[in-house]
Amino acid sequence: MPDFDAALCPRYHRAVEIIGRRWSGSILRVMLSGATRFTDIKHAVPDLSDRMLSERLKELEAEGLVVREVTSSTPVRIDYRLTPMGEALGPALDAIGAWATRWIELPEAPAERA
Amino acid sequence: MPDFDAALCPRYHRAVEIIGRRWSGSILRVMLSGATRFTDIKHAVPDLSDRMLSERLKELEAEGLVVREVTSSTPVRIDYRLTPMGEALGPALDAIGAWATRWIELPEAPAERA
């Protein structure tokens, strides 16, 4: 049984904090699936407001996970792209997704269509 | 580029919420490393108070990740053990740890002894 690596702890704690901030995990997952536009990200995450998405994207940008790319067309096009640091979160978020699929039961099943 | 699986979203969101709650990710990691006693867990996680650890353990118990095991010796011995659901988080938390080691830089390096 390995000892807990205390030296890793502050880094790990920070990582969990970044991923775990309300909505950030879901926003990152949607972006890993290829969404780059504000409205596409917003629509893929239930109950996420414009304001909250905007705030989270700014935080993820400040943390180095996301870059905001402005294309000077008419109208101006804005894309949010994952940096290599952001892309590198893929395996961790996939592992969380796999765990969630296996273990999390939702209090009320959403309506499902066959 | 796969579409975001919207059906997974509420489960995934809940999983991120469980792991991401302040200290929970670190507490789970310490428990995955084998710590079962309150004081051992507490000492392995910097800045974690008794009160916060107690609260988090109760939440993790309510969520089915942890069981509290009482052994009627003198004095009574209490161990906190991960359930299969809790143990199953290992790969996800390891992946977060690997990402953190590679990508997270700490604002101030902690004092290190050779």
gemmi code that builds the backbone of each chain (N, CA, C; Angstrom):
import gemmi

chains = {
    "A": [
        ("MET", (0.861, -1.203, 0.000), (0.000, 0.000, 0.000), (0.895, 1.249, 0.000)),
        ("PRO", (0.886, 2.013, -1.074), (1.837, 3.127, -1.162), (1.488, 4.252, -0.183)),
        ("ASP", (2.512, 4.940, 0.258), (2.272, 6.114, 1.097), (1.679, 7.229, 0.261)),
        ("PHE", (0.901, 8.057, 0.897), (0.382, 9.224, 0.203), (1.545, 10.167, -0.071)),
        ("ASP", (1.643, 10.598, -1.319), (2.754, 11.456, -1.694), (2.429, 12.910, -1.329)),
        ("ALA", (2.913, 13.282, -0.161), (2.551, 14.593, 0.381), (3.024, 15.729, -0.514)),
        ("ALA", (4.134, 15.508, -1.237), (4.679, 16.566, -2.088), (3.749, 16.881, -3.253)),
        ("LEU", (2.993, 15.862, -3.680), (2.064, 16.073, -4.792), (0.823, 16.823, -4.335)),
        ("CYS", (0.578, 16.784, -3.047), (-0.712, 17.218, -2.538), (-1.155, 18.625, -2.963)),
        ("PRO", (-0.292, 19.651, -2.828), (-0.780, 20.985, -3.207), (-1.129, 21.083, -4.693)),
        ("ARG", (-0.351, 20.452, -5.556), (-0.635, 20.449, -6.994), (-1.954, 19.745, -7.274)),
        ("TYR", (-2.090, 18.592, -6.674), (-3.290, 17.786, -6.859), (-4.527, 18.533, -6.357)),
        ("HIS", (-4.375, 19.128, -5.198), (-5.465, 19.885, -4.597), (-5.913, 21.011, -5.536)),
        ("ARG", (-4.919, 21.670, -6.115), (-5.201, 22.758, -7.051), (-5.912, 22.223, -8.302)),
        ("ALA", (-5.461, 21.069, -8.787), (-6.079, 20.472, -9.980), (-7.550, 20.152, -9.718)),
        ("VAL", (-7.809, 19.554, -8.568), (-9.190, 19.208, -8.223), (-10.037, 20.483, -8.113)),
        ("GLU", (-9.414, 21.515, -7.598), (-10.105, 22.795, -7.446), (-10.491, 23.361, -8.816)),
        ("ILE", (-9.577, 23.264, -9.782), (-9.837, 23.784, -11.130), (-10.965, 22.994, -11.804)),
        ("ILE", (-10.833, 21.669, -11.764), (-11.834, 20.822, -12.420), (-13.170, 20.899, -11.690)),
        ("GLY", (-13.087, 20.992, -10.359), (-14.281, 20.852, -9.541), (-15.111, 22.112, -9.379)),
        ("ARG", (-14.572, 23.231, -9.786), (-15.342, 24.467, -9.672), (-16.657, 24.302, -10.444)),
        ("ARG", (-17.718, 24.783, -9.881), (-19.046, 24.553, -10.440), (-19.073, 24.828, -11.947)),
        ("TRP", (-19.452, 23.857, -12.719), (-19.566, 23.871, -14.190), (-18.254, 23.635, -14.936)),
        ("SER", (-17.124, 23.902, -14.322), (-15.882, 23.814, -15.094), (-15.661, 22.422, -15.680)),
        ("GLY", (-15.918, 21.384, -14.891), (-15.731, 20.024, -15.390), (-16.574, 19.756, -16.620)),
        ("SER", (-17.814, 20.217, -16.591), (-18.702, 19.996, -17.727), (-18.300, 20.841, -18.930)),
        ("ILE", (-17.898, 22.078, -18.678), (-17.458, 22.953, -19.779), (-16.239, 22.331, -20.471)),
        ("LEU", (-15.288, 21.862, -19.681), (-14.077, 21.267, -20.253), (-14.419, 20.022, -21.066)),
        ("ARG", (-15.339, 19.246, -20.559), (-15.716, 18.026, -21.269), (-16.354, 18.345, -22.622)),
        ("VAL", (-17.206, 19.339, -22.629), (-17.840, 19.759, -23.884), (-16.778, 20.272, -24.855)),
        ("MET", (-15.815, 21.010, -24.347), (-14.754, 21.532, -25.214), (-13.863, 20.398, -25.725)),
        ("LEU", (-13.628, 19.395, -24.900), (-12.853, 18.235, -25.357), (-13.585, 17.484, -26.462)),
        ("SER", (-14.910, 17.598, -26.475), (-15.694, 16.963, -27.531), (-15.678, 17.776, -28.820)),
        ("GLY", (-15.090, 18.963, -28.772), (-14.917, 19.718, -30.001), (-15.638, 21.055, -30.073)),
        ("ALA", (-16.470, 21.370, -29.090), (-17.188, 22.652, -29.125), (-16.215, 23.810, -28.903)),
        ("THR", (-16.312, 24.839, -29.736), (-15.421, 25.999, -29.602), (-16.193, 27.312, -29.495)),
        ("ARG", (-17.486, 27.287, -29.829), (-18.268, 28.523, -29.813), (-19.024, 28.662, -28.513)),
        ("PHE", (-19.122, 29.888, -28.039), (-19.817, 30.178, -26.787), (-21.204, 29.512, -26.741)),
        ("THR", (-21.990, 29.729, -27.797), (-23.372, 29.212, -27.783), (-23.405, 27.676, -27.825)),
        ("ASP", (-22.458, 27.080, -28.537), (-22.435, 25.609, -28.587), (-22.111, 25.024, -27.212)),
        ("ILE", (-21.147, 25.651, -26.542), (-20.784, 25.170, -25.197), (-21.978, 25.340, -24.264)),
        ("LYS", (-22.564, 26.524, -24.338), (-23.684, 26.833, -23.454), (-24.826, 25.825, -23.626)),
        ("HIS", (-25.171, 25.538, -24.884), (-26.314, 24.655, -25.113), (-26.039, 23.208, -24.732)),
        ("ALA", (-24.770, 22.841, -24.698), (-24.438, 21.449, -24.356), (-24.439, 21.209, -22.848)),
        ("VAL", (-24.422, 22.267, -22.070), (-24.396, 22.112, -20.611), (-25.714, 22.618, -20.019)),
        ("PRO", (-26.547, 21.702, -19.525), (-27.848, 22.107, -18.999), (-27.707, 23.117, -17.855)),
        ("ASP", (-28.593, 24.094, -17.838), (-28.693, 25.067, -16.736), (-27.508, 26.016, -16.602)),
        ("LEU", (-26.682, 26.090, -17.610), (-25.535, 27.003, -17.531), (-25.935, 28.362, -18.110)),
        ("SER", (-25.766, 29.415, -17.327), (-26.143, 30.756, -17.793), (-25.006, 31.383, -18.593)),
        ("ASP", (-25.347, 32.364, -19.425), (-24.338, 33.125, -20.184), (-23.278, 33.678, -19.239)),
        ("ARG", (-23.752, 34.259, -18.163), (-22.846, 34.927, -17.246), (-21.869, 33.943, -16.609)),
        ("MET", (-22.391, 32.790, -16.215), (-21.542, 31.802, -15.566), (-20.531, 31.228, -16.559)),
        ("LEU", (-20.986, 30.961, -17.782), (-20.063, 30.424, -18.786), (-18.956, 31.427, -19.078)),
        ("SER", (-19.345, 32.687, -19.200), (-18.381, 33.739, -19.486), (-17.333, 33.817, -18.375)),
        ("GLU", (-17.795, 33.747, -17.141), (-16.894, 33.808, -15.983), (-15.948, 32.604, -15.966)),
        ("ARG", (-16.494, 31.433, -16.197), (-15.685, 30.209, -16.169), (-14.644, 30.203, -17.292)),
        ("LEU", (-15.041, 30.658, -18.473), (-14.091, 30.693, -19.593), (-12.935, 31.638, -19.270)),
        ("LYS", (-13.263, 32.759, -18.644), (-12.200, 33.700, -18.252), (-11.249, 33.060, -17.253)),
        ("GLU", (-11.796, 32.331, -16.296), (-10.959, 31.657, -15.300), (-10.079, 30.589, -15.958)),
        ("LEU", (-10.692, 29.818, -16.849), (-9.922, 28.754, -17.515), (-8.828, 29.355, -18.397)),
        ("GLU", (-9.109, 30.515, -18.960), (-8.105, 31.228, -19.751), (-6.958, 31.679, -18.830)),
        ("ALA", (-7.331, 32.268, -17.694), (-6.319, 32.752, -16.741), (-5.453, 31.602, -16.229)),
        ("GLU", (-6.050, 30.427, -16.142), (-5.310, 29.262, -15.626), (-4.513, 28.546, -16.722)),
        ("GLY", (-4.670, 29.002, -17.950), (-3.866, 28.438, -19.036), (-4.474, 27.226, -19.725)),
        ("LEU", (-5.747, 26.954, -19.469), (-6.378, 25.777, -20.086), (-7.093, 26.123, -21.391)),
        ("VAL", (-7.429, 27.388, -21.542), (-8.248, 27.811, -22.687), (-7.632, 29.071, -23.295)),
        ("VAL", (-7.682, 29.182, -24.620), (-7.357, 30.459, -25.263), (-8.571, 30.960, -26.032)),
        ("ARG", (-8.713, 32.270, -26.036), (-9.812, 32.924, -26.760), (-9.226, 33.404, -28.080)),
        ("GLU", (-9.802, 32.952, -29.160), (-9.264, 33.228, -30.489), (-10.257, 34.084, -31.252)),
        ("VAL", (-9.803, 35.269, -31.646), (-10.698, 36.193, -32.348), (-10.333, 36.221, -33.829)),
        ("THR", (-11.291, 35.926, -34.697), (-11.068, 35.991, -36.142), (-11.773, 37.244, -36.660)),
        ("SER", (-10.991, 38.138, -37.285), (-11.582, 39.426, -37.695), (-12.309, 39.288, -39.018)),
        ("SER", (-13.451, 38.648, -38.932), (-14.370, 38.577, -40.065), (-15.538, 39.500, -39.747)),
        ("THR", (-16.551, 39.526, -40.623), (-17.754, 40.283, -40.298), (-18.935, 39.313, -40.318)),
        ("PRO", (-19.583, 39.039, -39.197), (-19.199, 39.547, -37.863), (-17.941, 38.845, -37.339)),
        ("VAL", (-17.353, 39.471, -36.342), (-16.173, 38.879, -35.700), (-16.517, 37.482, -35.179)),
        ("ARG", (-15.617, 36.545, -35.402), (-15.859, 35.192, -34.903), (-14.949, 34.914, -33.705)),
        ("ILE", (-15.541, 34.398, -32.664), (-14.756, 34.085, -31.471), (-14.830, 32.586, -31.183)),
        ("ASP", (-13.676, 31.987, -31.047), (-13.610, 30.570, -30.664), (-12.828, 30.434, -29.371)),
        ("TYR", (-13.256, 29.487, -28.573), (-12.521, 29.146, -27.362), (-11.876, 27.804, -27.606)),
        ("ARG", (-10.568, 27.748, -27.491), (-9.864, 26.492, -27.767), (-9.079, 26.041, -26.550)),
        ("LEU", (-9.004, 24.744, -26.398), (-8.190, 24.194, -25.322), (-6.720, 24.311, -25.683)),
        ("THR", (-5.919, 24.662, -24.721), (-4.459, 24.642, -24.882), (-3.998, 23.183, -24.703)),
        ("PRO", (-2.726, 22.888, -24.953), (-2.232, 21.534, -24.643), (-2.507, 21.147, -23.186)),
        ("MET", (-2.382, 22.105, -22.286), (-2.687, 21.832, -20.870), (-4.154, 21.413, -20.699)),
        ("GLY", (-5.036, 22.111, -21.410), (-6.459, 21.773, -21.342), (-6.748, 20.429, -21.997)),
        ("GLU", (-6.175, 20.209, -23.176), (-6.361, 18.931, -23.887), (-5.883, 17.761, -23.040)),
        ("ALA", (-4.821, 18.003, -22.287), (-4.212, 16.927, -21.498), (-5.133, 16.449, -20.374)),
        ("LEU", (-6.181, 17.201, -20.095), (-7.130, 16.771, -19.062), (-8.055, 15.665, -19.548)),
        ("GLY", (-8.040, 15.405, -20.869), (-8.949, 14.413, -21.449), (-9.013, 13.091, -20.690)),
        ("PRO", (-7.869, 12.419, -20.487), (-7.927, 11.121, -19.812), (-8.539, 11.191, -18.407)),
        ("ALA", (-8.215, 12.252, -17.676), (-8.758, 12.376, -16.322), (-10.279, 12.566, -16.367)),
        ("LEU", (-10.734, 13.423, -17.277), (-12.183, 13.662, -17.348), (-12.913, 12.438, -17.901)),
        ("ASP", (-12.275, 11.716, -18.816), (-12.865, 10.453, -19.296), (-13.004, 9.453, -18.159)),
        ("ALA", (-11.983, 9.390, -17.313), (-12.023, 8.447, -16.190), (-13.137, 8.824, -15.210)),
        ("ILE", (-13.318, 10.124, -14.997), (-14.427, 10.561, -14.131), (-15.761, 10.179, -14.780)),
        ("GLY", (-15.841, 10.369, -16.093), (-17.062, 10.015, -16.824), (-17.376, 8.528, -16.712)),
        ("ALA", (-16.341, 7.706, -16.834), (-16.544, 6.255, -16.745), (-17.027, 5.870, -15.344)),
        ("TRP", (-16.422, 6.497, -14.348), (-16.847, 6.229, -12.970), (-18.305, 6.665, -12.766)),
        ("ALA", (-18.621, 7.832, -13.268), (-19.985, 8.369, -13.108), (-21.013, 7.447, -13.758)),
        ("THR", (-20.683, 6.958, -14.949), (-21.603, 6.078, -15.674), (-21.858, 4.810, -14.878)),
        ("ARG", (-20.810, 4.307, -14.243), (-20.924, 3.050, -13.510), (-21.595, 3.222, -12.147)),
        ("TRP", (-21.322, 4.354, -11.475), (-21.663, 4.426, -10.055), (-22.700, 5.452, -9.663)),
        ("ILE", (-22.856, 6.490, -10.436), (-23.768, 7.542, -9.993), (-25.193, 7.234, -10.437)),
        ("GLU", (-26.085, 7.182, -9.482), (-27.491, 7.083, -9.842), (-28.116, 8.438, -9.629)),
        ("LEU", (-28.931, 8.812, -10.588), (-29.570, 10.117, -10.476), (-30.819, 9.989, -9.635)),
        ("PRO", (-31.095, 10.995, -8.806), (-32.262, 10.941, -7.928), (-33.551, 10.766, -8.729)),
        ("GLU", (-33.660, 11.456, -9.851), (-34.837, 11.248, -10.691), (-34.359, 11.005, -12.117)),
        ("ALA", (-34.807, 9.915, -12.687), (-34.379, 9.579, -14.046), (-34.947, 10.602, -15.017)),
        ("PRO", (-34.092, 11.151, -15.909), (-34.623, 12.078, -16.897), (-35.488, 11.311, -17.889)),
        ("ALA", (-36.454, 11.985, -18.490), (-37.311, 11.349, -19.494), (-36.435, 10.843, -20.635)),
        ("GLU", (-36.619, 9.604, -20.997), (-35.799, 9.040, -22.071), (-36.667, 8.609, -23.236)),
        ("ARG", (-36.175, 8.893, -24.421), (-36.889, 8.481, -25.629), (-36.135, 7.327, -26.258)),
        ("ALA", (-36.869, 6.349, -26.717), (-36.211, 5.179, -27.334), (-35.673, 5.539, -28.718)),
    ],
    "B": [
        ("MET", (-14.444, 13.747, -34.421), (-14.643, 14.437, -33.137), (-16.030, 14.055, -32.591)),
        ("PRO", (-16.068, 13.327, -31.472), (-17.357, 12.823, -31.002), (-18.248, 13.931, -30.454)),
        ("ASP", (-19.533, 13.718, -30.574), (-20.473, 14.664, -29.963), (-20.441, 14.523, -28.456)),
        ("PHE", (-20.718, 15.581, -27.777), (-20.820, 15.517, -26.329), (-22.045, 14.689, -25.978)),
        ("ASP", (-21.853, 13.718, -25.111), (-22.958, 12.844, -24.743), (-23.807, 13.516, -23.658)),
        ("ALA", (-24.852, 14.153, -24.114), (-25.676, 14.954, -23.201), (-26.304, 14.092, -22.109)),
        ("ALA", (-26.576, 12.831, -22.433), (-27.232, 11.960, -21.456), (-26.326, 11.675, -20.268)),
        ("LEU", (-25.033, 11.700, -20.502), (-24.085, 11.461, -19.423), (-23.954, 12.685, -18.525)),
        ("CYS", (-24.312, 13.818, -19.066), (-23.978, 15.068, -18.412), (-24.396, 15.187, -16.938)),
        ("PRO", (-25.646, 14.884, -16.576), (-26.010, 15.055, -15.160), (-25.202, 14.144, -14.233)),
        ("ARG", (-24.936, 12.907, -14.639), (-24.132, 11.981, -13.843), (-22.704, 12.511, -13.687)),
        ("TYR", (-22.154, 12.914, -14.796), (-20.786, 13.420, -14.818), (-20.671, 14.679, -13.945)),
        ("HIS", (-21.639, 15.559, -14.112), (-21.673, 16.797, -13.346), (-21.697, 16.490, -11.842)),
        ("ARG", (-22.493, 15.507, -11.478), (-22.597, 15.098, -10.073), (-21.261, 14.510, -9.588)),
        ("ALA", (-20.628, 13.727, -10.438), (-19.345, 13.128, -10.071), (-18.299, 14.212, -9.815)),
        ("VAL", (-18.249, 15.186, -10.698), (-17.287, 16.273, -10.539), (-17.579, 17.038, -9.251)),
        ("GLU", (-18.857, 17.170, -8.952), (-19.272, 17.876, -7.741), (-18.788, 17.137, -6.488)),
        ("ILE", (-18.904, 15.816, -6.511), (-18.484, 15.011, -5.358), (-16.968, 15.102, -5.161)),
        ("ILE", (-16.238, 14.891, -6.255), (-14.782, 14.911, -6.167), (-14.271, 16.319, -5.877)),
        ("GLY", (-14.963, 17.299, -6.468), (-14.451, 18.667, -6.444), (-14.776, 19.463, -5.200)),
        ("ARG", (-15.649, 18.940, -4.371), (-15.982, 19.670, -3.143), (-14.696, 19.880, -2.342)),
        ("ARG", (-14.557, 21.053, -1.793), (-13.304, 21.417, -1.127), (-12.821, 20.324, -0.184)),
        ("TRP", (-11.636, 19.836, -0.410), (-10.923, 18.797, 0.350), (-11.296, 17.372, -0.039)),
        ("SER", (-12.465, 17.161, -0.617), (-12.883, 15.769, -0.853), (-11.896, 15.017, -1.728)),
        ("GLY", (-11.415, 15.650, -2.788), (-10.469, 14.987, -3.683), (-9.220, 14.547, -2.937)),
        ("SER", (-8.723, 15.401, -2.068), (-7.513, 15.062, -1.314), (-7.795, 13.992, -0.262)),
        ("ILE", (-8.934, 14.086, 0.397), (-9.292, 13.073, 1.403), (-9.400, 11.695, 0.740)),
        ("LEU", (-10.062, 11.643, -0.417), (-10.224, 10.366, -1.120), (-8.870, 9.803, -1.539)),
        ("ARG", (-7.998, 10.668, -1.985), (-6.683, 10.213, -2.420), (-5.890, 9.620, -1.256)),
        ("VAL", (-5.969, 10.285, -0.127), (-5.283, 9.775, 1.058), (-5.873, 8.423, 1.471)),
        ("MET", (-7.182, 8.297, 1.376), (-7.817, 7.033, 1.740), (-7.460, 5.933, 0.738)),
        ("LEU", (-7.347, 6.291, -0.535), (-6.914, 5.309, -1.542), (-5.489, 4.831, -1.275)),
        ("SER", (-4.707, 5.682, -0.616), (-3.335, 5.289, -0.277), (-3.294, 4.397, 0.958)),
        ("GLY", (-4.442, 4.197, 1.603), (-4.503, 3.240, 2.687), (-4.842, 3.802, 4.053)),
        ("ALA", (-4.930, 5.122, 4.188), (-5.252, 5.691, 5.497), (-6.707, 5.393, 5.860)),
        ("THR", (-6.925, 4.947, 7.092), (-8.289, 4.630, 7.536), (-8.665, 5.354, 8.826)),
        ("ARG", (-7.663, 5.909, 9.514), (-7.939, 6.560, 10.796), (-8.095, 8.054, 10.597)),
        ("PHE", (-9.002, 8.626, 11.370), (-9.276, 10.061, 11.286), (-7.985, 10.890, 11.354)),
        ("THR", (-7.171, 10.603, 12.374), (-5.966, 11.424, 12.550), (-4.957, 11.232, 11.415)),
        ("ASP", (-4.874, 10.017, 10.875), (-3.951, 9.782, 9.758), (-4.389, 10.560, 8.520)),
        ("ILE", (-5.681, 10.535, 8.266), (-6.193, 11.274, 7.103), (-5.935, 12.765, 7.308)),
        ("LYS", (-6.285, 13.234, 8.493), (-6.129, 14.660, 8.791), (-4.676, 15.117, 8.597)),
        ("HIS", (-3.736, 14.334, 9.111), (-2.335, 14.777, 9.036), (-1.769, 14.717, 7.625)),
        ("ALA", (-2.377, 13.906, 6.769), (-1.861, 13.790, 5.402), (-2.365, 14.917, 4.501)),
        ("VAL", (-3.381, 15.622, 4.931), (-3.941, 16.702, 4.107), (-3.657, 18.047, 4.779)),
        ("PRO", (-2.753, 18.847, 4.207), (-2.400, 20.121, 4.831), (-3.627, 21.031, 4.998)),
        ("ASP", (-3.666, 21.722, 6.113), (-4.687, 22.752, 6.372), (-6.112, 22.224, 6.550)),
        ("LEU", (-6.252, 20.930, 6.720), (-7.598, 20.374, 6.897), (-7.936, 20.357, 8.386)),
        ("SER", (-9.053, 20.979, 8.756), (-9.437, 21.013, 10.174), (-10.224, 19.762, 10.543)),
        ("ASP", (-10.261, 19.458, 11.841), (-11.063, 18.334, 12.342), (-12.505, 18.467, 11.885)),
        ("ARG", (-13.011, 19.656, 12.021), (-14.418, 19.877, 11.718), (-14.723, 19.626, 10.245)),
        ("MET", (-13.826, 20.114, 9.381), (-14.042, 19.955, 7.947), (-13.910, 18.492, 7.547)),
        ("LEU", (-12.917, 17.808, 8.119), (-12.740, 16.390, 7.783), (-13.962, 15.589, 8.234)),
        ("SER", (-14.443, 15.892, 9.416), (-15.607, 15.197, 9.951), (-16.824, 15.397, 9.035)),
        ("GLU", (-17.003, 16.619, 8.583), (-18.127, 16.958, 7.691), (-17.993, 16.211, 6.350)),
        ("ARG", (-16.799, 16.243, 5.799), (-16.571, 15.604, 4.495), (-16.756, 14.089, 4.574)),
        ("LEU", (-16.266, 13.493, 5.670), (-16.425, 12.041, 5.811), (-17.907, 11.674, 5.898)),
        ("LYS", (-18.673, 12.495, 6.589), (-20.123, 12.241, 6.674), (-20.767, 12.338, 5.296)),
        ("GLU", (-20.362, 13.326, 4.524), (-20.909, 13.473, 3.174), (-20.530, 12.285, 2.288)),
        ("LEU", (-19.259, 11.886, 2.375), (-18.805, 10.763, 1.546), (-19.510, 9.469, 1.964)),
        ("GLU", (-19.814, 9.372, 3.246), (-20.567, 8.213, 3.740), (-21.994, 8.251, 3.166)),
        ("ALA", (-22.608, 9.429, 3.221), (-23.975, 9.578, 2.709), (-24.034, 9.287, 1.212)),
        ("GLU", (-22.947, 9.595, 0.516), (-22.916, 9.377, -0.938), (-22.513, 7.948, -1.304)),
        ("GLY", (-22.167, 7.166, -0.303), (-21.870, 5.758, -0.574), (-20.418, 5.462, -0.909)),
        ("LEU", (-19.530, 6.424, -0.701), (-18.115, 6.198, -1.038), (-17.307, 5.692, 0.147)),
        ("VAL", (-17.821, 5.949, 1.348), (-17.063, 5.636, 2.565), (-17.990, 4.937, 3.558)),
        ("VAL", (-17.450, 3.958, 4.294), (-18.186, 3.411, 5.441), (-17.381, 3.658, 6.714)),
        ("ARG", (-18.104, 3.895, 7.775), (-17.493, 4.107, 9.083), (-17.602, 2.784, 9.834)),
        ("GLU", (-16.471, 2.279, 10.262), (-16.429, 0.954, 10.864), (-16.010, 1.102, 12.322)),
        ("VAL", (-16.855, 0.662, 13.227), (-16.559, 0.795, 14.652), (-16.172, -0.572, 15.223)),
        ("THR", (-15.009, -0.648, 15.818), (-14.577, -1.892, 16.456), (-14.681, -1.697, 17.968)),
        ("SER", (-15.465, -2.559, 18.629), (-15.708, -2.350, 20.062), (-14.575, -2.917, 20.901)),
        ("SER", (-13.481, -2.220, 20.852), (-12.353, -2.523, 21.726), (-12.309, -1.430, 22.791)),
        ("THR", (-11.301, -1.458, 23.670), (-11.125, -0.367, 24.619), (-9.749, 0.250, 24.395)),
        ("PRO", (-9.646, 1.484, 23.914), (-10.784, 2.320, 23.522), (-11.382, 1.851, 22.200)),
        ("VAL", (-12.576, 2.319, 21.927), (-13.252, 1.996, 20.664), (-12.376, 2.451, 19.494)),
        ("ARG", (-12.283, 1.608, 18.487), (-11.490, 1.974, 17.323), (-12.423, 2.281, 16.152)),
        ("ILE", (-12.156, 3.392, 15.510), (-12.994, 3.766, 14.359), (-12.132, 3.851, 13.112)),
        ("ASP", (-12.553, 3.147, 12.075), (-11.872, 3.223, 10.777), (-12.860, 3.709, 9.725)),
        ("TYR", (-12.326, 4.472, 8.810), (-13.116, 4.896, 7.655), (-12.580, 4.141, 6.454)),
        ("ARG", (-13.458, 3.400, 5.797), (-13.005, 2.583, 4.669), (-13.753, 2.960, 3.401)),
        ("LEU", (-13.044, 2.892, 2.294), (-13.692, 3.140, 1.011), (-14.564, 1.945, 0.639)),
        ("THR", (-15.718, 2.220, 0.109), (-16.576, 1.172, -0.458), (-16.042, 0.840, -1.854)),
        ("PRO", (-16.585, -0.184, -2.512), (-16.182, -0.422, -3.913), (-16.389, 0.823, -4.780)),
        ("MET", (-17.458, 1.568, -4.531), (-17.694, 2.809, -5.286), (-16.564, 3.807, -5.058)),
        ("GLY", (-16.122, 3.902, -3.813), (-15.022, 4.809, -3.493), (-13.701, 4.319, -4.085)),
        ("GLU", (-13.426, 3.026, -3.943), (-12.197, 2.432, -4.499), (-12.135, 2.642, -6.010)),
        ("ALA", (-13.297, 2.581, -6.634), (-13.355, 2.674, -8.100), (-12.942, 4.051, -8.615)),
        ("LEU", (-12.858, 5.014, -7.716), (-12.417, 6.352, -8.132), (-10.910, 6.424, -8.356)),
        ("GLY", (-10.202, 5.378, -7.923), (-8.741, 5.373, -8.023), (-8.191, 5.833, -9.372)),
        ("PRO", (-8.589, 5.190, -10.470), (-8.021, 5.575, -11.764), (-8.281, 7.049, -12.124)),
        ("ALA", (-9.468, 7.544, -11.796), (-9.777, 8.946, -12.115), (-8.890, 9.886, -11.292)),
        ("LEU", (-8.731, 9.580, -10.002), (-7.919, 10.459, -9.164), (-6.437, 10.341, -9.520)),
        ("ASP", (-6.020, 9.151, -9.925), (-4.636, 8.996, -10.403), (-4.403, 9.836, -11.659)),
        ("ALA", (-5.382, 9.832, -12.548), (-5.246, 10.598, -13.790), (-5.185, 12.103, -13.499)),
        ("ILE", (-5.970, 12.543, -12.517), (-5.898, 13.961, -12.116), (-4.516, 14.251, -11.523)),
        ("GLY", (-4.027, 13.314, -10.728), (-2.697, 13.480, -10.131), (-1.606, 13.572, -11.186)),
        ("ALA", (-1.703, 12.729, -12.206), (-0.701, 12.743, -13.276), (-0.751, 14.075, -14.027)),
        ("TRP", (-1.946, 14.538, -14.285), (-2.107, 15.829, -14.965), (-1.524, 16.946, -14.098)),
        ("ALA", (-1.826, 16.913, -12.813), (-1.349, 17.956, -11.901), (0.175, 17.993, -11.855)),
        ("THR", (0.779, 16.818, -11.805), (2.242, 16.729, -11.736), (2.867, 17.347, -12.984)),
        ("ARG", (2.232, 17.109, -14.119), (2.783, 17.588, -15.382), (2.520, 19.078, -15.607)),
        ("TRP", (1.343, 19.554, -15.189), (0.896, 20.869, -15.664), (0.754, 21.955, -14.616)),
        ("ILE", (0.546, 21.595, -13.377), (0.269, 22.629, -12.381), (1.572, 23.146, -11.797)),
        ("GLU", (1.780, 24.435, -11.913), (2.910, 25.035, -11.212), (2.370, 25.765, -10.007)),
        ("LEU", (3.065, 25.597, -8.907), (2.605, 26.244, -7.690), (3.131, 27.666, -7.653)),
        ("PRO", (2.304, 28.595, -7.175), (2.715, 29.993, -7.124), (3.990, 30.178, -6.315)),
        ("GLU", (4.101, 29.499, -5.198), (5.344, 29.586, -4.420), (5.787, 28.167, -4.109)),
        ("ALA", (7.021, 27.867, -4.472), (7.529, 26.513, -4.228), (7.651, 26.279, -2.737)),
        ("PRO", (7.127, 25.145, -2.245), (7.293, 24.860, -0.824), (8.765, 24.557, -0.534)),
        ("ALA", (9.181, 24.823, 0.681), (10.561, 24.541, 1.078), (10.820, 23.047, 0.906)),
        ("GLU", (11.886, 22.702, 0.238), (12.175, 21.291, 0.020), (13.491, 20.909, 0.670)),
        ("ARG", (13.494, 19.738, 1.272), (14.710, 19.235, 1.902), (15.249, 18.104, 1.024)),
        ("ALA", (16.549, 18.111, 0.842), (17.139, 17.059, 0.002), (17.162, 15.731, 0.750)),
    ],
}
model = gemmi.Model(1)
for chain_id, residues in chains.items():
    chain = gemmi.Chain(chain_id)
    for i, (resn, *xyz) in enumerate(residues, 1):
        res = gemmi.Residue()
        res.name, res.seqid = resn, gemmi.SeqId(i, " ")
        for name, pos in zip(("N", "CA", "C"), xyz):
            atom = gemmi.Atom()
            atom.name, atom.element = name, gemmi.Element(name[0])
            atom.pos, atom.b_iso = gemmi.Position(*pos), 0.0
            res.add_atom(atom)
        chain.add_residue(res)
    model.add_chain(chain)
structure = gemmi.Structure()
structure.add_model(model)
structure.setup_entities()
